[in-house]
Amino acid sequence: MKIVILGAGQVGSSIAENLASERNDVTVVDTHHASLLALHERLDIRTVRGNAAHPSILRQAGVDDADLLIAVTSSDETNMLACQISSVLFNTPTKIARVRATDYLREDKLFGAQSLAVDMRISPEQLVTDLIQRLIEYPGALQVSEFADGRVRLVGVKAYYGGPLVSRQLRELPDHLPGVDVRVAAIYRRGRAIIPEGSTIIEAEDEVFFVAARDHIPKIIAELRRQDRPVRRVMLAGGGNIGVRLAKALEKHKIQVKIIEKFRERAHVLADMLEHSIVLTGDAANEALLREENIEDVDVFCSITNDDEVNILSAMLAKRLGARKVMSLINRPSYIDLVEGGSIDVAISPQQSTVSAVLARVRRGDVVRVHSLRRGAAEAIEAIAHGDKHGSKVVGKRVEEIKLPPSCTIGAIVRGEAVIIAHHDTLIQAEDHVILFMIDKKRVKDVEKLFQVGLNYF
């Protein structure tokens, strides 16, 4: 696939790295020579220097015969204009734009069929807000990904000493969870992936990924770790776009929210925008301030400023002072590897959330949703099975008959409104939504081919 990416910032670079690793023809456009040079030296891609909204630059980047345009510059206006120009002048088939301003996002008519030529809008701030909300909903979870409009969830949790299922085989799951159907998709032990089998024993400190219907998630988490009480008090470090969206969402669930904002003027704006949240002016890494605001009673501390170092330090301090769970927004991938699993419970990568949204458009075989996991090493996919047993490699076959690539498992199937947890004898039918987990993302092309329909189907 020929793909042109506008913007070589952290989001654009992350998307380029993911797509280039899958042997796509990638070109990146940016005005900063140093950013392009760093990308060119690291990845096998083309780079073009210039204004991403200028027709001549777009033509030079090859938009005239590109399959996909991804506009993720720091300017909403540049992104939307570039998509419009690509549509009018070059008839680019698919155009994705990062749009952050809520003034644009709330106007759906702007992005209709007869309006701006943007096929898909990406709001990293909204993606991160949704992710944090899901993590707050399940206090024991390290990662929560949604499929089939939220009916199915893939959840990653760390098994704790004393959990009912710890030191037991996976085949004992039905005995511990009567009436609850669940599929363990993968287990990570000391950083190494394990393909789960019936005889696999869950050990303390294992990171366990499982698939289940949304309503069953709390019961399953309780079997792997000590029971976490519901979240009642949340403290946010940073009152930017994410902080505001998150505070508004949490207020609706009657959760007590405190926001620590560094700048006094911004703090006054926040106080006017929010109904029940308490807004404080100060430094989130100030120990005296955290103690004064009873950090030891906080269920979740979430640092979401635009400074990685501030986020890391304030989250580590909050944990040391007694916050039950701490999360930190971190842009640099190298920082995530350093801090996650230590004093910071969850490191949140806005790039990874954005990449996941983009990949769903890039994947072939009618893939409708993609979640990039384990810092991009693993992937969870929701694909639709089309055709019949003559033209499809999956329709009309039982799970055990499907030639899945190594390290790939089918976790669940959504058929209409029904959620079916996959077992070896589960039969795939046409139009089923199939949720798969891949430990090795390099095999994604093999999975895509499974869901591509033969010509005789048409």
Secondary structure as the mmCIF struct_conf table of DSSP 4:
data_model
#
loop_
_struct_conf.conf_type_id
_struct_conf.id
_struct_conf.beg_label_comp_id
_struct_conf.beg_label_asym_id
_struct_conf.beg_label_seq_id
_struct_conf.end_label_comp_id
_struct_conf.end_label_asym_id
_struct_conf.end_label_seq_id
STRN STRN1 LYS A 2 LEU A 6
BEND BEND1 GLY A 9 GLY A 9
HELX_RH_AL_P HELX_RH_AL_P1 GLN A 10 ALA A 20
TURN_TY1_P TURN_TY1_P1 SER A 21 ARG A 23
STRN STRN2 ASP A 25 ASP A 30
BEND BEND2 THR A 31 THR A 31
HELX_RH_AL_P HELX_RH_AL_P2 HIS A 33 ARG A 42
BEND BEND3 LEU A 43 ASP A 44
STRN STRN3 ARG A 46 ARG A 49
BEND BEND4 GLY A 50 GLY A 50
TURN_TY1_P TURN_TY1_P2 ALA A 52 ALA A 53
HELX_RH_AL_P HELX_RH_AL_P3 PRO A 55 ALA A 61
TURN_TY1_P TURN_TY1_P3 GLY A 62 GLY A 62
HELX_RH_3T_P HELX_RH_3T_P1 VAL A 63 ASP A 65
BEND BEND5 ASP A 67 ASP A 67
STRN STRN4 LEU A 68 ALA A 71
BEND BEND6 SER A 74 SER A 74
HELX_RH_AL_P HELX_RH_AL_P4 ASP A 76 PHE A 90
BEND BEND7 PRO A 93 PRO A 93
STRN STRN5 THR A 94 ARG A 98
HELX_RH_AL_P HELX_RH_AL_P5 THR A 102 LEU A 105
TURN_TY1_P TURN_TY1_P4 ARG A 106 ARG A 106
HELX_RH_3T_P HELX_RH_3T_P2 ASP A 108 PHE A 111
BEND BEND8 GLY A 112 GLY A 112
TURN_TY1_P TURN_TY1_P5 ALA A 113 GLN A 114
BEND BEND9 SER A 115 SER A 115
BEND BEND10 ASP A 119 ASP A 119
STRN STRN6 MET A 120 ILE A 122
HELX_RH_AL_P HELX_RH_AL_P6 PRO A 124 GLU A 137
BEND BEND11 TYR A 138 TYR A 138
TURN_TY1_P TURN_TY1_P6 PRO A 139 GLY A 140
STRN STRN7 ALA A 141 PHE A 147
HELX_RH_3T_P HELX_RH_3T_P3 ALA A 148 GLY A 150
TURN_TY1_P TURN_TY1_P7 ARG A 151 ARG A 151
STRN STRN8 VAL A 152 LYS A 158
TURN_TY1_P TURN_TY1_P8 TYR A 161 GLY A 162
TURN_TY1_P TURN_TY1_P9 PRO A 164 SER A 167
BEND BEND12 ARG A 168 ARG A 168
STRN STRN9 GLN A 169 GLN A 169
HELX_RH_3T_P HELX_RH_3T_P4 LEU A 170 GLU A 172
HELX_RH_AL_P HELX_RH_AL_P7 LEU A 173 HIS A 176
BEND BEND13 LEU A 177 LEU A 177
TURN_TY1_P TURN_TY1_P10 PRO A 178 GLY A 179
STRN STRN10 VAL A 182 ARG A 189
TURN_TY1_P TURN_TY1_P11 ARG A 190 GLY A 191
STRN STRN11 ARG A 192 ILE A 194
TURN_TY1_P TURN_TY1_P12 GLY A 198 SER A 199
HELX_LH_PP_P HELX_LH_PP_P1 THR A 200 THR A 200
STRN STRN12 ILE A 201 ILE A 201
HELX_LH_PP_P HELX_LH_PP_P2 ILE A 202 ILE A 202
TURN_TY1_P TURN_TY1_P13 ALA A 204 GLU A 205
STRN STRN13 GLU A 207 ALA A 213
HELX_RH_3T_P HELX_RH_3T_P5 ARG A 214 HIS A 216
HELX_RH_AL_P HELX_RH_AL_P8 ILE A 217 LEU A 224
BEND BEND14 ARG A 225 ARG A 225
HELX_LH_PP_P HELX_LH_PP_P3 ARG A 226 VAL A 231
STRN STRN14 ARG A 233 ALA A 237
BEND BEND15 GLY A 240 GLY A 240
HELX_RH_AL_P HELX_RH_AL_P9 ASN A 241 GLU A 251
TURN_TY1_P TURN_TY1_P14 LYS A 252 LYS A 254
STRN STRN15 GLN A 256 GLU A 261
BEND BEND16 LYS A 262 LYS A 262
HELX_RH_AL_P HELX_RH_AL_P10 ARG A 264 MET A 273
BEND BEND17 GLU A 275 HIS A 276
STRN STRN16 ILE A 278 THR A 281
BEND BEND18 GLY A 282 GLY A 282
TURN_TY1_P TURN_TY1_P15 ALA A 284 ALA A 285
HELX_RH_AL_P HELX_RH_AL_P11 GLU A 287 GLU A 292
TURN_TY1_P TURN_TY1_P16 GLU A 293 ASN A 294
HELX_RH_3T_P HELX_RH_3T_P6 ILE A 295 ASP A 297
BEND BEND19 ASP A 299 ASP A 299
STRN STRN17 VAL A 300 SER A 303
BEND BEND20 THR A 305 ASN A 306
HELX_RH_AL_P HELX_RH_AL_P12 ASP A 308 ARG A 320
TURN_TY1_P TURN_TY1_P17 LEU A 321 GLY A 322
BEND BEND21 ARG A 324 ARG A 324
STRN STRN18 LYS A 325 LEU A 329
HELX_RH_AL_P HELX_RH_AL_P13 PRO A 333 VAL A 339
STRN STRN19 GLU A 340 GLU A 340
TURN_TY1_P TURN_TY1_P18 GLY A 341 SER A 343
STRN STRN20 ILE A 344 ILE A 344
BEND BEND22 ASP A 345 ASP A 345
STRN STRN21 VAL A 346 ILE A 348
HELX_RH_AL_P HELX_RH_AL_P14 PRO A 350 VAL A 362
BEND BEND23 ARG A 364 ASP A 366
STRN STRN22 VAL A 367 LEU A 373
HELX_RH_3T_P HELX_RH_3T_P7 ARG A 374 GLY A 376
TURN_TY1_P TURN_TY1_P19 ALA A 377 ALA A 377
STRN STRN23 ALA A 378 ILE A 384
BEND BEND24 GLY A 387 GLY A 387
TURN_TY1_P TURN_TY1_P20 LYS A 389 GLY A 391
BEND BEND25 LYS A 393 VAL A 394
TURN_TY1_P TURN_TY1_P21 VAL A 395 GLY A 396
STRN STRN24 ARG A 398 ARG A 398
HELX_RH_3T_P HELX_RH_3T_P8 VAL A 399 GLU A 401
BEND BEND26 ILE A 402 ILE A 402
HELX_LH_PP_P HELX_LH_PP_P4 LEU A 404 PRO A 405
TURN_TY1_P TURN_TY1_P22 PRO A 406 SER A 407
STRN STRN25 CYS A 408 ARG A 415
TURN_TY1_P TURN_TY1_P23 GLY A 416 GLU A 417
STRN STRN26 ALA A 418 ILE A 421
TURN_TY1_P TURN_TY1_P24 HIS A 424 ASP A 425
HELX_LH_PP_P HELX_LH_PP_P5 THR A 426 THR A 426
STRN STRN27 LEU A 427 LEU A 427
HELX_LH_PP_P HELX_LH_PP_P6 ILE A 428 ILE A 428
TURN_TY1_P TURN_TY1_P25 ALA A 430 GLU A 431
STRN STRN28 HIS A 433 MET A 438
BEND BEND27 ILE A 439 ASP A 440
HELX_RH_3T_P HELX_RH_3T_P9 LYS A 441 ARG A 443
HELX_RH_AL_P HELX_RH_AL_P15 VAL A 444 LEU A 450
TURN_TY1_P TURN_TY1_P26 PHE A 451 PHE A 451
BEND BEND28 GLN A 452 GLN A 452
HELX_LH_PP_P HELX_LH_PP_P7 VAL A 453 GLY A 454
HELX_RH_3T_P HELX_RH_3T_P10 LEU A 455 TYR A 457
#
